Amino acid sequence: MGKGFAKRKKQAKEMQEQFAKMQEQMEKIEVTGQAGGGLVKITINGEHDVLKVEVNPECVDPEDVDGIQDLIKAAFQDANKQLKENSPMQEMSGMPGLPDLGAFGL
C-alpha cells in the first residue's frame, strides 16, 4: 500500500482531530442577533439553540402581534448570520480537498 496511503491516512486523522476541536469551539460560541434597532435580541449558541430572547417593552403592541413576530424572526436570522460568520468552520472552507462547507449549512 505504499507511502501515499500512509500519508492520506495521517491526513485523514489530522482532519478528524481538527473537526473535533472545531466542534468543541462551536459548542462554546454564543452570538446575539438583533432587529428593529435592538428592540428584539436573540442569543444562540453554535448548535443554533436559542439561549436568550430579549424584547424591549417599547415594541410590544397588542394591536401589532405580526410586527413583533417579524422582529423575532429577523433577530434569529441575524444571529444565525453572525454565527456563520464567526464559525471556526469558516477556517476550513477553502482548504484543498474539502467540500464547500456552506452546502452543509456551516
Buried (B, 14 or more C-beta within 10 A) or exposed (E): EEEEEEEEEEEEEEBEEBEEEBEEBBEEBBBBBBBBEEBBBBBBBBEEEEEEEEBEEEBEEEEEEEBBEBBBEBBBEBBBEBBBEBBBBBEBEEEEEEEEBEEEEB
